[in-house]
């Protein structure tokens, strides 16, 4: 028996009320939404999920989210979550693929991919599907399925893949053909102005720009590291000595 779909894995990552709004990155995503793929690739703690979730809040089209874990690495469980996410937006849209996915013996990858592409292509409303924590996927068949979707992308679908490392997609080819938007560590790093704003406005710390510049340089724009540093500062009275 297959495991049940955990509905909580289909919940979008919540955006904290006190997060730092990064409009320039949201605009970057918006301006390239017609491309089939957005890849957000960076190590842990750089705000990948928060950025994508914040973007979805501002988008005017249907969207769905899958938070992947190691149990979803096989083709059958991965496809089950992929289809479940699609059906949160468009009930019954992928019924034929769903029947194939539930078979005791899966059909060939090309049959699965072709059926899925055709059903997704019947959807006439633009939508966004997010695959978060894609680095959890190990099985080659899953990567091959996604590659087939990117080679023959359904017109209405925009796929967002958030991962701690680059997936084995034909990245250079997608980049050369203008089929992919990339947001990487360099783009996700906080700038000095963002670090200053985060410390002063989000964390409500009394720091001047010079102090913020020192923190920014030592932290190298790492969002999670900045938050951890602030927690340490709150326990200590002499901020300049700690820096």
C-alpha positions in Angstrom: 0.0 0.0 0.0 1.2 3.5 -0.8 1.6 6.0 2.0 -1.1 8.6 2.3 -0.4 12.2 1.1 0.5 14.4 4.0 -1.5 17.5 3.4 1.0 19.5 5.5 3.6 18.9 2.8 1.3 20.8 0.4 1.3 23.9 2.7 3.2 26.9 1.5 6.0 28.0 3.9 4.6 30.8 6.0 6.1 34.3 5.7 6.8 35.9 9.1 5.2 39.3 9.6 8.6 40.8 10.5 10.6 39.4 7.5 12.6 41.8 5.4 10.7 42.5 2.2 13.1 42.2 -0.8 11.2 43.9 -3.6 14.0 43.8 -6.1 14.1 40.0 -6.1 10.3 39.8 -6.3 10.4 42.1 -9.3 13.2 39.9 -10.9 10.9 36.8 -10.5 7.8 38.6 -11.8 9.6 39.9 -14.9 10.6 36.4 -15.9 7.5 34.5 -15.1 6.9 33.4 -18.7 10.0 31.2 -18.5 9.3 27.5 -17.8 11.7 27.3 -14.8 12.9 29.3 -11.9 15.9 27.7 -10.0 16.6 29.1 -6.5 19.8 27.4 -5.5 21.8 28.2 -2.3 23.0 26.6 0.9 20.7 26.4 4.0 19.7 29.6 5.7 19.7 32.0 2.8 16.0 32.5 2.7 15.1 30.5 -0.4 11.7 29.3 0.8 10.8 32.6 2.4 11.6 34.5 -0.8 9.5 32.2 -3.0 6.6 32.1 -0.5 6.6 35.9 -0.4 6.5 36.0 -4.2 3.5 33.7 -4.3 1.7 36.0 -1.9 1.9 38.8 -4.5 1.2 36.7 -7.6 -2.2 37.0 -9.3 -2.3 33.4 -10.6 -3.0 30.0 -8.9 0.0 28.4 -7.2 0.8 25.2 -5.3 3.6 24.1 -3.1 5.3 20.7 -2.3 7.8 20.4 0.6 9.8 17.4 -0.4 11.6 15.0 2.0 13.7 11.9 1.7 10.6 9.7 1.5 9.6 11.3 -1.8 12.7 10.5 -3.7 11.2 7.6 -5.6 9.2 8.2 -8.8 5.9 6.9 -7.5 5.8 9.0 -4.2 7.2 12.0 -5.9 4.6 11.9 -8.7 1.8 11.4 -6.1 2.7 14.7 -4.4 3.3 16.5 -7.7 -0.2 15.4 -8.9 -1.8 16.2 -5.5 -0.4 19.7 -5.7 -1.8 20.2 -9.2 -5.2 19.1 -8.1 -5.3 21.7 -5.2 -5.5 24.2 -8.1 -7.3 22.3 -10.8 -9.3 19.3 -9.5 -9.4 16.4 -11.9 -6.9 18.0 -14.3 -4.4 15.1 -14.1 -6.7 12.1 -13.7 -5.1 10.0 -16.4 -1.6 10.5 -15.0 -3.0 9.7 -11.6 -4.3 6.4 -12.8 -0.9 5.5 -14.2 0.8 6.6 -11.0 -1.3 4.2 -8.9 -0.6 1.2 -11.1 1.3 -1.7 -9.5 3.8 -1.5 -12.3 4.5 2.0 -13.5 4.6 2.5 -17.3 7.7 3.7 -19.0 9.0 7.2 -18.1 8.2 8.5 -21.6 4.6 7.3 -21.2 4.3 8.9 -17.8 5.9 12.2 -18.9 3.9 12.3 -22.2 0.6 11.8 -20.4 1.4 14.4 -17.7 2.6 17.0 -20.2 -0.5 16.6 -22.3 -2.8 16.9 -19.3 -0.9 19.9 -18.0 -1.1 21.5 -21.4 -4.9 21.3 -21.3 -4.9 23.8 -18.4 -5.6 27.2 -19.9 -4.8 29.3 -16.8 -1.3 30.3 -15.9 -0.1 28.7 -12.6 3.0 28.2 -10.5 4.2 25.0 -8.9 6.9 25.1 -6.3 9.1 22.1 -5.5 10.8 23.0 -2.2 13.8 21.1 -0.8 14.4 19.5 -4.2 17.9 18.4 -3.0 16.1 15.6 -1.1 15.4 13.9 -4.4 18.0 11.2 -5.3 16.3 9.0 -7.9 17.4 9.6 -11.5 13.9 8.8 -12.8 12.4 11.8 -11.0 15.1 14.1 -12.4 14.4 12.6 -15.9 10.7 13.3 -15.5 11.3 17.0 -14.7 13.7 17.3 -17.6 11.1 16.0 -19.9 8.7 18.6 -18.6 11.3 21.3 -19.2 12.1 20.1 -22.7 8.4 20.1 -23.7 7.0 22.6 -21.1 3.2 23.0 -20.8 2.3 26.5 -21.8 0.6 27.5 -18.6 3.0 26.1 -16.1 5.8 27.9 -14.3 8.0 25.5 -12.2 10.0 26.8 -9.3 12.7 24.5 -7.9 14.3 25.5 -4.6 17.3 23.4 -3.6 20.5 23.5 -1.6 22.5 22.3 -4.7 21.9 22.4 -8.4 19.7 19.5 -9.6 21.0 17.4 -12.6 19.0 19.4 -15.2 20.5 20.6 -18.5 21.2 24.0 -16.9 23.6 25.4 -19.5 21.2 24.6 -22.3 18.2 26.1 -20.4 20.3 29.1 -19.6 21.4 29.5 -23.2 17.8 29.2 -24.5 16.5 31.7 -22.0 14.2 29.1 -20.5 15.4 29.5 -16.9 15.6 32.2 -14.2 18.3 31.7 -11.6 18.6 33.1 -8.1 21.7 32.0 -6.3 23.7 32.7 -3.2 25.0 35.9 -4.5 21.5 37.3 -5.1 20.2 36.0 -1.8 23.0 37.6 0.3 21.9 40.6 2.3 23.4 43.9 1.0 24.7 46.4 3.5 21.5 48.4 3.3 19.4 45.2 3.9 21.6 44.2 6.9 21.2 47.7 8.3 17.4 47.7 7.8 17.1 44.1 9.3 19.0 45.1 12.4 17.3 48.5 12.9 13.7 47.8 11.8 13.1 44.1 12.0 15.2 43.3 15.1 14.8 46.8 16.6 18.5 47.1 17.5 20.2 50.4 18.1 23.1 50.1 15.7 24.7 52.7 13.5 25.7 52.2 9.8 29.3 51.6 10.6 28.5 48.9 13.1 26.1 47.3 10.6 28.8 47.4 8.0 31.2 45.4 10.3 28.4 42.8 11.0 27.6 42.6 7.3 31.3 42.0 6.4 31.8 39.3 9.0 28.5 37.6 8.2 28.9 37.8 4.4 25.2 38.4 3.9 24.1 35.0 5.3 20.5 35.6 6.5 20.4 32.8 9.1 23.8 33.7 10.4 22.6 37.3 10.9 19.6 36.1 12.9 21.8 33.9 15.1 24.2 36.7 15.6 21.4 39.0 16.7 20.2 36.4 19.3 23.8 36.4 20.7 23.9 40.2 20.8 20.6 40.3 22.8 22.4 38.3 25.6 25.3 40.7 25.8 25.5 44.4 26.7 28.8 45.5 25.0 27.9 45.2 21.3 31.2 46.8 20.1 33.3 44.3 22.1 31.4 41.4 20.7 31.9 42.6 17.2 
